[in-house]
Amino acid sequence: MDPRLTLFLDRAEALMARLEPLLPAARPPIDWATTLAARWRRDAVGGYLQPLNVSHDIRLGDLIGVDRQRDLLGRNTRQFLDGLPANHALMWGARGTGKSSLVRALLAEYAGAGLRLVEIERDHLADLPRVVEQLQGLPQAFVLFCDDLSFEHGEGDYRVLKSVLDGSLEQAPANVLLYATSNRRHLVPEKQSDNEHWQRVDGELHPSEAVEDKIALSDRFGLWLSFYPFSQEHYLNVVRHWVAQLAAQAGLALAADAELDINAIRWATARGNRNGRCAYQFARHWLGLKLLENHP
């Protein structure tokens, strides 16, 4: 053998020996028959799906006052599971009003029918085609879930999302849908400068192409669900529900009364908002106080 080739092979083997400990260990494939949810993680060689242990602590019946949103998304999910046409969904609106909880409750409701959840962070959306590729052809139905989705001015990742949702030759397979939550209806901010070059031609307005490009992302979601701030009565109904639920789990009988309502309102006023998250947190606080009073 040529001495130069021998030297080259020896150096290559030495380099591989040094690099091998740095490479991540091979990960076994996910058993989706028993795994209900996963999260996309990045590593030195790209990324992988990490199985998650999920709890079924929130059911569809726990979502009070969002009946329309719950029914529409539930019906869309059932269509998806039955192999019927279904839409990607965007849930937008006030914080703490049940957007993320609704997706978790759907998993608890339909996991037995083959629904699986894959969470992908907004910063990892560039990997979305790789995630979809790993799910294509599997017998389960996968909802890709992106919580608190939004983009700042100048960021380009939203174009990857647009291509996967619709508008490219390679679209999401039939067993994958995207459900996203956001505090914004239009996921990319529209600035006043976008409107500086509008022109009127024969009485018709021609908006800036930048505006059209940004709004087109939200248009890729076929189902829009709006979530609004809670009224005081809505908030108190959610408080009473969670107090009753948590008290029953603790083996304590707690009836709703004026004292509960007054303290719940004070709690929300101190926090500056009335929403489902605030109601759940107060219910835990209230139940803890009552259990402490009865503690020997």
C-alpha angles and dihedrals in degrees: 000000000000108000090225091056091047090052091048093051092047091053092046091052091049091050092049090050090055094046098044096077089052095056118092116254117258111269121219115240117265116260099224090186088075103018113083101181142017139181126222111241130186124225140166093288099042116280148307143201113260116204115236132207104226129191125218094220094131121059130183090255090061092066103092123191097009096087096136094050091044093050095046095049092042091053091047090051093049090052089052093050091048092054092251126134111285137169137238107250134221118195111193137168145072119005120258095019098121106273097129092033090058092058092048091049091051090055090051090049100045107026088104089057092056103271115149130182127219116187118208123182121232091244091057098053091111085070093055096107090053091050092050091049091058092052100044114112097014116131094235125084112240129205112199104212122202112180123205094006118189139130132219125225112287097019114128103192090097089073090063088053091049091053094051093046096047143318103063134089091245108056132171112290121250093262095056130077130170121227115185134179126206142163087226129068090207105048095206117058117248112217129204089243089064088068099047094095101048111136134197114222117180089339094308123118117226108196123209116278088232090064092049091050092053097045090047090072094063089044089063088071108082095196120054119186120188123208119197134197114276123256115226092258092049090050093050092049090055091047092052091048094052094043090054092045096048093041091053090051089052093047092245125131109221121171123201112250142158092275091057092049094047093050092045091054091048090050092053093044091053091051094045097234145071114215143124095271091053091048092051092048092050091049090055090047093049094046091048091054093050093047090048090053090054094043112113 
